Amino acid sequence: MSEKWYWLPDWAADLGLWEDELVSVDSSADHVFVPYEKMAGSLDCIYDLSGIRDASTVVGWGLGAFSLICNVASRPKNQKWILLSPFADFCSEEGNWTEKNLQFMARRTLTSVEPSLNAFFEFYANEFGEWQDDWLRRAEKMNPQALCDGLNYLAKNRIEHNIPDCGETKILYGRLNEAIKPKMTLALKTFMPWAEFRERPKAGHWPPMLLL
């Protein structure tokens, strides 16, 4: 039986941009890339998504990784996690947003998506790779309510308690990431000291730079 990989995206992101590259991490496996809008409707109960419980490996990026950690109690035994640029608190002092201004952005997204996307785009502008414009074009087509729900989830949730050792977990983060700064990821060491942390010195936020 082949391995099954299940991929959860970051806020307003489409992992399909890199599908051809990402499946190369295990070309013999079956890969399922979850659309952002589908994930956004299940952030509080991520393991209700069809097929995720049967996955041998779940890759979560940014918001997708954060949702996995918040739903750790539902994690199946022996399921492997690879978390790309996760964090303990998106609105921490190390980050770019406060809870108040992120909630304001969430409300504004319902009437005008462009300002919110542009605010995040600024942190991607200097990234290595050529995917910034592709990310923006796809994000602009997403449902505003799904974008709002993701921002509200980031604003209201944080990791505050120790996470028990619950299986193989790799945490990958980029030294050059301005969207989710390395200190935000390293804060998880307090709550998940048993996880394996790996820094990518030349990587920023994009998955191919982190994973390959």
Salt bridges, closest charged atoms under 4 A:
ASP10 OD2 - HIS205 NE2 2.66
ASP14 OD2 - ARG138 NH1 2.46
ASP44 OD2 - LYS156 NZ 3.96
ASP89 OD2 - ARG158 NE 3.36
GLU99 OE1 - ARG158 NH2 3.79
ASP134 OD1 - ARG137 NH2 2.33
GLU168 OE2 - LYS80 NZ 3.72
GLU196 OE2 - ARG198 NE 2.49
GLU199 OE1 - ARG175 NH2 2.75
